[in-house]
Amino acid sequence: MRTGARRTAVGNGDTGLGMYDIAFLAGREERVVDSAVIALAERGLVVVSASRVRAVGDEAPEHAVERAVFTSCPHSRSIAAVRRALEHSSPVEEIGRRLSSRGLLSRSGRRLTRRGRRMLKAAARDDSVPAFVFEGPAALAPGPVRRNVMASHTIPAGLGRYLARMGRALDDEGSGVGSDTTTESGGGFSCGGGGGSGD
């Protein structure tokens, strides 16, 4: 399964779509923001912990969406808050407008057109596109990024507690109790706020 993300522009001759264009087609604004959080975490530009995210380092990323995420959490902020703030930001809305102008989304921008569905299927054949772009954080290996991005989505309270316990149990089974806190997050701290893509 494809998990890593290093590139935001995908050299896909079939679609000519960038990673965040594909994320928008696969899961709209929410998936774009979640994908940016995950991609930045994989590159060590943000730290994700306890459903929070925090930018590390001084150099902002080049891609507009990643830069918006990075600059939104200089101090720890919940992933959910970052998601809410950026889902309707200029960089994300520009992706939707561009895809609509190409005939990949309906005029309202809420539904894929037939052409959009074809392009998304073509993009899914490109191994350079990380799986989380299509499937959300559930595509990630067990660990704090997967768990915390997923936990940042709003779900009914009782179900949320149950799923959080189940997620911790699965993470512990897959990597050993506590191992994800030292290997993946670097002992990390959070940058607050909300959101990831489904598990």
N, CA, C and O of each residue as an XYZ file, in Angstrom:
796
protein
N       0.843     -1.191      0.000
C       0.000      0.000      0.000
C       0.880      1.243      0.000
O       1.905      1.285      0.681
N       0.478      2.255     -0.766
C       1.256      3.487     -0.821
C       0.968      4.316      0.418
O      -0.190      4.589      0.736
N       2.005      4.708      1.106
C       1.763      5.498      2.316
C       2.502      6.811      2.322
O       1.987      7.791      2.860
N       3.682      6.877      1.751
C       4.507      8.068      1.896
C       4.105      9.183      0.968
O       3.515      8.945     -0.086
N       4.422     10.399      1.356
C       4.179     11.550      0.489
C       5.390     12.426      0.509
O       5.808     12.890      1.570
N       5.957     12.660     -0.630
C       7.071     13.591     -0.720
C       6.776     14.702     -1.708
O       7.361     15.782     -1.633
N       5.851     14.431     -2.650
C       5.622     15.406     -3.704
C       4.205     15.926     -3.645
O       3.270     15.192     -3.326
N       4.057     17.201     -3.956
C       2.713     17.761     -4.036
C       2.249     17.844     -5.479
O       1.050     17.943     -5.739
N       3.177     17.805     -6.414
C       2.818     17.779     -7.824
C       3.044     16.372     -8.333
O       4.125     15.809     -8.161
N       2.043     15.812     -8.950
C       2.122     14.445     -9.425
C       2.338     14.470    -10.925
O       1.548     15.062    -11.660
N       3.399     13.834    -11.380
C       3.680     13.818    -12.799
C       2.872     12.749    -13.492
O       3.436     11.820    -14.069
N       1.587     12.863    -13.444
C       0.707     11.851    -13.986
C       0.253     12.284    -15.369
O      -0.571     13.188    -15.508
N       0.793     11.634    -16.387
C       0.443     12.005    -17.749
C      -1.023     11.811    -18.053
O      -1.572     12.499    -18.914
N      -1.685     10.864    -17.348
C      -3.097     10.604    -17.623
C      -3.997     11.723    -17.132
O      -5.033     11.988    -17.741
N      -3.627     12.381    -16.050
C      -4.533     13.361    -15.452
C      -3.976     14.774    -15.402
O      -4.734     15.738    -15.511
N      -2.677     14.914    -15.241
C      -2.108     16.246    -15.069
C      -2.560     16.902    -13.782
O      -2.544     18.129    -13.688
N      -2.964     16.127    -12.788
C      -3.463     16.659    -11.527
C      -2.370     16.619    -10.470
O      -1.565     15.689    -10.439
N      -2.340     17.628     -9.603
C      -1.458     17.609     -8.454
C      -2.070     16.795     -7.329
O      -3.242     16.421     -7.374
N      -1.257     16.531     -6.325
C      -1.715     15.714     -5.207
C      -2.951     16.303     -4.539
O      -3.869     15.565     -4.182
N      -2.988     17.620     -4.366
C      -4.120     18.218     -3.668
C      -5.344     18.369     -4.563
O      -6.465     18.459     -4.062
N      -5.146     18.396     -5.888
C      -6.283     18.306     -6.803
C      -6.959     16.952     -6.626
O      -8.184     16.858     -6.540
N      -6.141     15.911     -6.574
C      -6.672     14.552     -6.414
C      -7.362     14.414     -5.057
O      -8.431     13.811     -4.960
N      -6.750     14.974     -4.012
C      -7.368     14.925     -2.684
C      -8.737     15.591     -2.704
O      -9.674     15.097     -2.075
N      -8.865     16.708     -3.419
C     -10.151     17.414     -3.496
C     -11.187     16.529     -4.186
O     -12.325     16.427     -3.729
N     -10.790     15.889     -5.285
C     -11.725     15.001     -5.978
C     -12.127     13.824     -5.098
O     -13.278     13.389     -5.131
N     -11.192     13.307     -4.315
C     -11.454     12.116     -3.502
C     -12.268     12.419     -2.251
O     -13.065     11.585     -1.821
N     -12.084     13.592     -1.661
C     -12.761     13.848     -0.389
C     -13.024     15.309     -0.085
O     -13.237     15.678      1.069
N     -13.010     16.137     -1.109
C     -13.305     17.569     -1.011
C     -12.341     18.284     -0.061
O     -11.224     17.824      0.175
N     -12.794     19.409      0.472
C     -11.911     20.286      1.239
C     -11.281     19.594      2.444
O     -10.105     19.794      2.745
N     -12.067     18.794      3.115
C     -11.571     18.112      4.314
C     -10.374     17.223      3.991
O      -9.394     17.195      4.735
N     -10.457     16.503      2.886
C      -9.367     15.607      2.508
C      -8.118     16.392      2.125
O      -6.997     15.948      2.374
N      -8.317     17.557      1.521
C      -7.165     18.389      1.151
C      -6.399     18.800      2.407
O      -5.177     18.666      2.462
N      -7.117     19.302      3.417
C      -6.452     19.758      4.635
C      -5.811     18.587      5.367
O      -4.665     18.682      5.806
N      -6.535     17.493      5.500
C      -5.969     16.320      6.169
C      -4.717     15.821      5.447
O      -3.726     15.465      6.084
N      -4.770     15.800      4.121
C      -3.612     15.330      3.349
C      -2.412     16.239      3.571
O      -1.277     15.766      3.650
N      -2.659     17.543      3.671
C      -1.558     18.479      3.912
C      -0.951     18.254      5.296
O       0.270     18.272      5.449
N      -1.798     18.042      6.304
C      -1.292     17.776      7.651
C      -0.435     16.512      7.642
O       0.654     16.489      8.216
N      -0.931     15.463      6.988
C      -0.196     14.199      6.951
C       1.118     14.353      6.190
O       2.163     13.893      6.651
N       1.065     15.000      5.026
C       2.273     15.171      4.221
C       3.331     15.975      4.972
O       4.515     15.642      4.934
N       2.896     17.036      5.654
C       3.844     17.851      6.430
C       4.417     17.052      7.600
O       5.600     17.172      7.917
N       3.578     16.238      8.238
C       4.061     15.414      9.348
C       5.090     14.403      8.843
O       6.099     14.168      9.509
N       4.849     13.806      7.682
C       5.791     12.824      7.147
C       7.126     13.466      6.785
O       8.162     12.801      6.805
N       7.103     14.746      6.457
C       8.345     15.437      6.115
C       8.979     16.115      7.325
O      10.017     16.764      7.200
N       8.361     15.968      8.497
C       8.930     16.526      9.716
C       8.740     18.020      9.864
O       9.456     18.663     10.632
N       7.775     18.589      9.134
C       7.531     20.031      9.215
C       6.458     20.394     10.231
O       6.364     21.546     10.655
N       5.652     19.415     10.620
C       4.726     19.594     11.736
C       4.812     18.352     12.604
O       5.208     17.281     12.145
N       4.440     18.511     13.860
C       4.355     17.385     14.793
C       2.890     17.232     15.181
O       2.218     18.209     15.512
N       2.406     15.996     15.136
C       1.018     15.689     15.455
C       0.992     14.851     16.717
O       1.656     13.818     16.802
N       0.219     15.303     17.703
C       0.102     14.572     18.957
C      -1.166     15.013     19.672
O      -1.504     16.197     19.678
N      -1.858     14.068     20.268
C      -3.058     14.352     21.062
C      -4.068     15.186     20.272
O      -4.644     16.134     20.804
N      -4.279     14.834     19.009
C      -5.224     15.517     18.120
C      -4.887     16.987     17.933
O      -5.761     17.805     17.647
N      -3.610     17.312     18.096
C      -3.150     18.674     17.887
C      -1.956     18.663     16.935
O      -1.304     17.637     16.742
N      -1.688     19.826     16.346
C      -0.587     19.922     15.392
C       0.201     21.196     15.672
O      -0.364     22.219     16.058
N       1.522     21.116     15.470
C       2.364     22.284     15.685
C       3.450     22.314     14.621
O       4.110     21.308     14.359
N       3.624     23.472     14.017
C       4.684     23.645     13.023
C       6.043     23.633     13.714
O       6.193     24.134     14.829
N       7.028     23.054     13.037
C       8.395     23.065     13.545
C       9.301     23.605     12.447
O       9.085     23.339     11.264
N      10.293     24.350     12.839
C      11.187     24.948     11.852
C      10.693     26.307     11.409
O       9.596     26.738     11.763
N      11.521     26.972     10.630
C      11.224     28.343     10.233
C      10.831     28.495      8.774
O      10.260     29.516      8.391
N      11.125     27.498      7.960
C      10.906     27.644      6.525
C       9.556     27.077      6.121
O       9.315     25.877      6.254
N       8.675     27.941      5.627
C       7.345     27.498      5.211
C       7.438     26.707      3.905
O       8.291     26.999      3.067
N       6.570     25.711      3.724
C       6.562     24.929      2.481
C       6.180     25.792      1.282
O       5.613     26.873      1.440
N       6.496     25.307      0.088
C       6.214     26.072     -1.129
C       4.755     25.988     -1.548
O       4.186     26.989     -1.982
N       4.134     24.816     -1.428
C       2.755     24.662     -1.906
C       1.816     25.510     -1.049
O       1.935     25.539      0.176
N       0.883     26.198     -1.704
C       0.007     27.148     -1.002
C      -0.809     26.491      0.106
O      -0.960     27.073      1.181
N      -1.339     25.288     -0.133
C      -2.137     24.617      0.892
C      -1.259     24.232      2.075
O      -1.633     24.455      3.227
N      -0.105     23.660      1.799
C       0.798     23.276      2.884
C       1.276     24.499      3.655
O       1.397     24.454      4.879
N       1.546     25.587      2.950
C       1.980     26.808      3.622
C       0.881     27.339      4.533
O       1.161     27.820      5.631
N      -0.385     27.252      4.076
C      -1.509     27.713      4.895
C      -1.632     26.878      6.164
O      -1.873     27.421      7.242
N      -1.467     25.560      6.043
C      -1.517     24.693      7.228
C      -0.355     25.028      8.159
O      -0.546     25.210      9.361
N       0.831     25.105      7.605
C       2.050     25.347      8.389
C       1.957     26.663      9.166
O       2.283     26.712     10.351
N       1.512     27.722      8.496
C       1.467     29.033      9.158
C       0.281     29.166     10.120
O       0.229     30.096     10.926
N      -0.682     28.218     10.027
C      -1.846     28.302     10.911
C      -1.568     27.752     12.304
O      -2.366     27.951     13.220
N      -0.441     27.060     12.471
C      -0.188     26.445     13.777
C       1.249     26.649     14.242
O       1.968     25.673     14.456
N       1.680     27.900     14.404
C       3.023     28.126     14.936
C       3.135     27.650     16.382
O       4.217     27.313     16.862
N       1.990     27.632     17.062
C       1.891     27.060     18.406
C       0.903     25.912     18.313
O       0.151     25.819     17.344
N       0.896     25.061     19.284
C       0.016     23.899     19.262
C      -1.432     24.316     19.043
O      -1.945     25.213     19.712
N      -2.083     23.647     18.091
C      -3.475     23.961     17.758
C      -4.177     22.659     17.389
O      -3.563     21.757     16.820
N      -5.432     22.567     17.706
C      -6.135     21.327     17.409
C      -6.251     21.133     15.904
O      -6.413     22.094     15.152
N      -6.164     19.880     15.477
C      -6.285     19.569     14.053
C      -7.656     19.991     13.552
O      -7.789     20.481     12.430
N      -8.676     19.801     14.381
C     -10.032     20.179     13.981
C     -10.123     21.678     13.713
O     -10.781     22.095     12.761
N      -9.472     22.490     14.540
C      -9.498     23.938     14.346
C      -8.764     24.328     13.067
O      -9.206     25.210     12.332
N      -7.647     23.668     12.811
C      -6.907     23.926     11.565
C      -7.778     23.575     10.376
O      -7.832     24.325      9.402
N      -8.456     22.453     10.445
C      -9.313     22.025      9.344
C     -10.450     23.024      9.110
O     -10.718     23.424      7.977
N     -11.111     23.419     10.203
C     -12.219     24.380     10.061
C     -11.740     25.687      9.452
O     -12.419     26.276      8.612
N     -10.561     26.140      9.881
C     -10.045     27.424      9.400
C      -9.652     27.366      7.928
O      -9.767     28.364      7.216
N      -9.194     26.213      7.472
C      -8.609     26.153      6.130
C      -9.493     25.544      5.063
O      -9.205     25.689      3.875
N     -10.577     24.856      5.455
C     -11.429     24.230      4.443
C     -11.970     25.250      3.446
O     -12.191     24.920      2.281
N     -12.184     26.484      3.894
C     -12.723     27.517      2.996
C     -11.717     28.636      2.770
O     -12.089     29.770      2.469
N     -10.439     28.303      2.919
C      -9.386     29.287      2.674
C      -9.175     29.458      1.170
O      -9.607     28.627      0.372
N      -8.512     30.536      0.804
C      -8.273     30.815     -0.615
C      -7.550     29.688     -1.340
O      -7.979     29.309     -2.430
N      -6.457     29.126     -0.778
C      -5.760     28.067     -1.520
C      -6.632     26.841     -1.789
O      -6.552     26.237     -2.858
N      -7.470     26.478     -0.808
C      -8.317     25.295     -0.984
C      -9.461     25.604     -1.943
O      -9.781     24.789     -2.809
N     -10.081     26.776     -1.795
C     -11.180     27.138     -2.694
C     -10.694     27.276     -4.131
O     -11.432     26.977     -5.071
N      -9.461     27.725     -4.302
C      -8.898     27.850     -5.653
C      -8.801     26.492     -6.336
O      -9.017     26.389     -7.543
N      -8.477     25.449     -5.572
C      -8.430     24.101     -6.149
C      -9.811     23.718     -6.668
O      -9.936     23.210     -7.782
N     -10.844     23.958     -5.870
C     -12.203     23.632     -6.300
C     -12.610     24.391     -7.544
O     -13.222     23.824     -8.448
N     -12.275     25.676     -7.597
C     -12.611     26.477     -8.792
C     -11.895     25.941    -10.026
O     -12.484     25.844    -11.103
N     -10.626     25.595     -9.861
C      -9.848     25.097    -10.996
C     -10.411     23.769    -11.504
O     -10.511     23.553    -12.711
N     -10.778     22.884    -10.577
C     -11.328     21.597    -10.991
C     -12.689     21.761    -11.650
O     -13.013     21.040    -12.594
N     -13.492     22.705    -11.159
C     -14.790     22.979    -11.782
C     -14.603     23.522    -13.186
O     -15.335     23.154    -14.104
N     -13.618     24.403    -13.351
C     -13.383     24.996    -14.670
C     -12.907     23.951    -15.675
O     -13.086     24.120    -16.881
N     -12.306     22.880    -15.184
C     -11.865     21.789    -16.054
C     -12.969     20.763    -16.298
O     -12.764     19.780    -17.010
N     -14.129     20.993    -15.708
C     -15.249     20.080    -15.909
C     -15.171     18.812    -15.084
O     -15.821     17.819    -15.410
N     -14.372     18.833    -14.006
C     -14.230     17.639    -13.172
C     -15.201     17.637    -11.997
O     -15.470     16.591    -11.406
N     -15.721     18.806    -11.666
C     -16.720     18.948    -10.611
C     -17.936     19.665    -11.172
O     -17.832     20.418    -12.140
N     -19.085     19.428    -10.563
C     -20.293     20.153    -10.952
C     -20.115     21.643    -10.681
O     -19.174     22.040     -9.994
N     -20.997     22.455    -11.208
C     -20.874     23.910    -11.009
C     -20.870     24.286     -9.544
O     -20.193     25.231     -9.140
N     -21.625     23.547     -8.748
C     -21.650     23.828     -7.309
C     -20.348     23.387     -6.634
O     -20.048     23.803     -5.515
N     -19.587     22.548     -7.322
C     -18.331     22.059     -6.757
C     -18.507     20.943     -5.760
O     -17.540     20.536     -5.116
N     -19.722     20.434     -5.613
C     -19.968     19.406     -4.589
C     -19.933     17.993     -5.140
O     -19.739     17.043     -4.382
N     -20.118     17.830     -6.465
C     -20.181     16.468     -7.014
C     -19.180     16.297     -8.138
O     -18.898     17.225     -8.897
N     -18.646     15.080     -8.225
C     -17.776     14.745     -9.349
C     -18.620     14.588    -10.609
O     -19.705     14.008    -10.566
N     -18.129     15.095    -11.708
C     -18.750     14.835    -12.994
C     -18.265     13.469    -13.488
O     -17.397     12.848    -12.876
N     -18.836     13.018    -14.595
C     -18.365     11.756    -15.176
C     -16.877     11.862    -15.511
O     -16.108     10.932    -15.270
N     -16.488     12.999    -16.063
C     -15.069     13.190    -16.390
C     -14.207     13.191    -15.121
O     -13.104     12.644    -15.113
N     -14.717     13.809    -14.056
C     -13.998     13.818    -12.796
C     -13.787     12.422    -12.241
O     -12.718     12.111    -11.716
N     -14.810     11.577    -12.357
C     -14.675     10.193    -11.883
C     -13.630      9.444    -12.699
O     -12.844      8.670    -12.152
N     -13.624      9.675    -14.005
C     -12.611      9.018    -14.850
C     -11.202      9.461    -14.458
O     -10.284      8.645    -14.371
N     -11.044     10.769    -14.222
C      -9.735     11.294    -13.861
C      -9.277     10.747    -12.508
O      -8.098     10.441    -12.328
N     -10.203     10.625    -11.564
C      -9.850     10.093    -10.245
C      -9.418      8.631    -10.363
O      -8.463      8.210     -9.710
N     -10.115      7.864    -11.189
C      -9.722      6.458    -11.400
C      -8.342      6.383    -12.038
O      -7.528      5.536    -11.671
N      -8.080      7.269    -12.994
C      -6.761      7.276    -13.632
C      -5.680      7.630    -12.617
O      -4.601      7.036    -12.619
N      -5.971      8.598    -11.750
C      -4.998      9.000    -10.727
C      -4.712      7.854     -9.766
O      -3.589      7.719     -9.279
N      -5.716      7.028     -9.489
C      -5.540      5.906     -8.558
C      -4.550      4.870     -9.085
O      -4.030      4.060     -8.318
N      -4.293      4.894    -10.376
C      -3.318      3.959    -10.950
C      -1.882      4.469    -10.833
O      -0.936      3.749    -11.154
N      -1.724      5.703    -10.376
C      -0.394      6.314    -10.263
C       0.183      6.005     -8.887
O      -0.307      6.507     -7.875
N       1.225      5.176     -8.852
C       1.806      4.767     -7.575
C       2.527      5.893     -6.854
O       2.888      5.735     -5.688
N       2.747      7.027     -7.513
C       3.423      8.133     -6.832
C       2.470      8.930     -5.948
O       2.907      9.777     -5.169
N       1.167      8.663     -6.066
C       0.184      9.376     -5.236
C      -0.027      8.576     -3.957
O      -0.407      7.407     -4.021
N       0.213      9.191     -2.784
C       0.053      8.457     -1.515
C      -1.378      7.950     -1.323
O      -2.339      8.608     -1.721
N      -1.505      6.789     -0.716
C      -2.828      6.187     -0.492
C      -3.722      7.076      0.359
O      -4.939      7.075      0.171
N      -3.147      7.844      1.299
C      -4.002      8.662      2.173
C      -4.736      9.754      1.403
O      -5.748     10.268      1.880
N      -4.248     10.112      0.233
C      -4.939     11.107     -0.592
C      -6.297     10.571     -1.018
O      -7.266     11.325     -1.098
N      -6.372      9.272     -1.293
C      -7.623      8.645     -1.709
C      -8.465      8.187     -0.522
O      -9.688      8.321     -0.531
N      -7.802      7.645      0.500
C      -8.512      6.949      1.574
C      -8.512      7.691      2.901
O      -9.210      7.276      3.826
N      -7.761      8.761      3.025
C      -7.669      9.462      4.291
C      -6.665      8.799      5.220
O      -5.922      7.916      4.790
N      -6.626      9.207      6.488
C      -5.627      8.707      7.421
C      -5.728      7.222      7.696
O      -4.780      6.625      8.205
N      -6.865      6.608      7.367
C      -7.000      5.161      7.569
C      -5.971      4.398      6.758
O      -5.656      3.253      7.083
N      -5.439      5.012      5.706
C      -4.449      4.343      4.861
C      -3.061      4.323      5.493
O      -2.173      3.614      5.019
N      -2.869      5.097      6.558
C      -1.550      5.180      7.183
C      -1.278      3.972      8.074
O      -2.201      3.303      8.540
N      -0.002      3.710      8.299
C       0.376      2.675      9.262
C      -0.033      3.138     10.660
O      -0.112      4.342     10.907
N      -0.295      2.200     11.583
C      -0.660      2.592     12.949
C       0.392      3.508     13.558
O       1.593      3.309     13.375
N      -0.076      4.502     14.276
C       0.828      5.457     14.907
C       0.099      6.737     15.240
O      -1.099      6.841     14.980
N       0.784      7.718     15.809
C       0.121      8.928     16.286
C      -0.496      9.781     15.184
O      -1.535     10.401     15.407
N       0.112      9.829     14.002
C      -0.466     10.668     12.938
C      -1.806     10.081     12.516
O      -2.808     10.792     12.448
N      -1.819      8.793     12.235
C      -3.079      8.140     11.846
C      -4.140      8.308     12.928
O      -5.266      8.719     12.650
N      -3.772      7.988     14.151
C      -4.736      8.014     15.254
C      -5.267      9.413     15.516
O      -6.471      9.596     15.691
N      -4.386     10.398     15.546
C      -4.804     11.743     15.928
C      -5.542     12.484     14.820
O      -6.449     13.268     15.099
N      -5.166     12.248     13.578
C      -5.915     12.880     12.491
C      -7.320     12.282     12.436
O      -8.297     13.005     12.242
N      -7.421     10.965     12.607
C      -8.737     10.333     12.612
C      -9.567     10.807     13.807
O     -10.765     11.060     13.677
N      -8.928     10.922     14.957
C      -9.653     11.294     16.170
C     -10.165     12.725     16.100
O     -11.084     13.085     16.835
N      -9.591     13.542     15.233
C      -9.980     14.945     15.158
C     -11.294     15.160     14.426
O     -11.826     16.270     14.422
N     -11.823     14.110     13.807
C     -13.115     14.238     13.123
C     -14.238     14.127     14.135
O     -14.168     13.333     15.073
N     -15.264     14.918     13.940
C     -16.385     14.938     14.871
C     -17.259     13.716     14.650
O     -17.761     13.490     13.549
N     -17.435     12.934     15.696
C     -18.327     11.778     15.669
C     -19.098     11.749     16.978
O     -18.676     12.373     17.952
N     -20.229     11.032     17.023
C     -21.018     10.987     18.268
C     -20.155     10.613     19.459
O     -19.273      9.761     19.349
N     -20.407     11.248     20.600
C     -19.529     11.130     21.763
C     -19.296      9.693     22.200
O     -18.149      9.291     22.391
N     -20.360      8.905     22.363
C     -20.188      7.528     22.815
C     -19.388      6.711     21.813
O     -18.477      5.970     22.183
N     -19.738      6.854     20.546
C     -19.021      6.135     19.502
C     -17.574      6.606     19.441
O     -16.666      5.809     19.206
N     -17.362      7.901     19.653
C     -15.998      8.438     19.611
C     -15.104      7.800     20.655
O     -13.966      7.432     20.362
N     -15.610      7.665     21.868
C     -14.806      7.050     22.923
C     -14.496      5.593     22.592
O     -13.381      5.116     22.800
N     -15.508      4.897     22.071
C     -15.303      3.496     21.713
C     -14.250      3.355     20.616
O     -13.343      2.529     20.717
N     -14.378      4.170     19.567
C     -13.421      4.091     18.463
C     -12.026      4.511     18.887
O     -11.039      3.951     18.410
N     -11.930      5.488     19.777
C     -10.611      5.912     20.252
C      -9.929      4.769     21.000
O      -8.738      4.519     20.816
N     -10.711      4.062     21.863
C     -10.134      2.924     22.579
C      -9.719      1.824     21.605
O      -8.653      1.227     21.754
N     -10.563      1.558     20.608
C     -10.249      0.531     19.623
C      -8.993      0.918     18.836
O      -8.134      0.075     18.578
N      -8.891      2.189     18.457
C      -7.721      2.655     17.713
C      -6.446      2.491     18.514
O      -5.422      2.074     17.972
N      -6.494      2.817     19.809
C      -5.309      2.652     20.652
C      -4.919      1.182     20.759
O      -3.738      0.839     20.714
N      -5.928      0.314     20.902
C      -5.651     -1.114     21.002
C      -5.013     -1.630     19.716
O      -4.066     -2.414     19.763
N      -5.529     -1.194     18.572
C      -4.967     -1.636     17.296
C      -3.551     -1.115     17.110
O      -2.681     -1.836     16.622
N      -3.317      0.129     17.496
C      -1.969      0.687     17.391
C      -0.995     -0.093     18.265
O       0.125     -0.390     17.849
N      -1.437     -0.427     19.496
C      -0.568     -1.169     20.405
C      -0.265     -2.559     19.859
O       0.857     -3.051     19.981
N      -1.286     -3.198     19.248
C      -1.074     -4.518     18.658
C      -0.081     -4.466     17.523
O       0.793     -5.325     17.407
N      -0.221     -3.439     16.672
C       0.595     -3.374     15.470
C       2.028     -2.966     15.724
O       2.919     -3.367     14.976
N       2.281     -2.173     16.769
C       3.648     -1.651     16.908
C       4.220     -1.800     18.301
O       5.331     -1.338     18.562
N       3.490     -2.431     19.198
C       4.010     -2.557     20.559
C       3.560     -1.372     21.384
O       3.535     -0.245     20.890
N       3.204     -1.610     22.636
C       2.655     -0.551     23.470
C       3.652      0.588     23.590
O       4.808      0.390     23.965
N       3.181      1.782     23.264
C       3.994      2.975     23.456
C       5.027      3.218     22.392
O       5.667      4.269     22.409
N       5.227      2.295     21.457
C       6.316      2.482     20.511
C       6.060      3.625     19.568
O       7.006      4.259     19.101
N       4.780      3.917     19.267
C       4.520      4.980     18.310
C       4.833      6.361     18.862
O       5.042      7.299     18.092
N       4.870      6.503     20.175
C       5.111      7.834     20.710
C       6.556      8.243     20.593
O       6.859      9.436     20.609
N       7.460      7.288     20.474
C       8.857      7.656     20.363
C       9.360      7.587     18.946
O      10.241      8.362     18.576
N       8.833      6.684     18.133
C       9.391      6.530     16.799
C       8.770      7.467     15.799
O       9.484      8.067     14.995
N       7.458      7.612     15.821
C       6.857      8.380     14.754
C       6.735      9.847     15.076
O       6.899     10.696     14.200
N       6.443     10.158     16.343
C       6.219     11.557     16.650
C       7.448     12.219     17.205
O       7.461     13.437     17.384
N       8.486     11.454     17.484
C       9.666     12.024     18.077
C       9.361     12.561     19.444
O       9.992     13.526     19.875
N       8.418     11.973     20.145
C       8.053     12.395     21.467
C       7.135     13.567     21.448
O       6.879     14.152     22.500
N       6.642     13.931     20.347
C       5.986     15.118     19.862
C       5.029     15.839     20.754
O       4.630     15.389     21.828
N       4.695     16.963     20.247
C       3.708     17.810     20.867
C       2.696     18.136     19.811
O       2.852     17.738     18.656
N       1.655     18.855     20.182
C       0.598     19.020     19.222
C       0.513     20.439     18.727
O       1.068     21.376     19.302
N      -0.216     20.554     17.623
C      -0.417     21.877     17.039
C      -1.875     22.117     16.881
O      -2.276     22.721     15.886
N      -2.581     21.748     17.660
C      -3.934     21.866     17.910
C      -4.895     21.675     16.828
O      -4.613     22.245     15.774
N      -5.821     21.087     16.863
C      -7.009     21.182     16.169
C      -7.466     20.149     15.374
O      -6.374     19.583     15.319
N      -8.011     19.612     14.874
C      -8.768     18.798     14.196
C      -8.559     17.921     13.175
O      -9.321     17.089     13.667
N      -8.262     17.497     12.384
C      -8.747     16.702     11.465
C      -8.095     15.792     10.618
O      -7.031     16.118     10.092
N      -8.585     14.724     10.428
C      -7.996     13.806      9.543
C      -8.973     13.070      8.771
O     -10.162     13.385      8.838
N      -8.576     12.127      8.052
C      -9.461     11.426      7.192
C      -9.722     10.074      7.741
O      -8.863      9.489      8.402
N     -10.808      9.597      7.502
C     -11.407      8.505      8.133
C     -10.631      7.241      8.301
O      -9.683      6.973      7.563
N     -11.040      6.448      9.289
C     -10.345      5.195      9.542
C     -11.278      4.053      9.235
O     -10.900      2.891      9.378
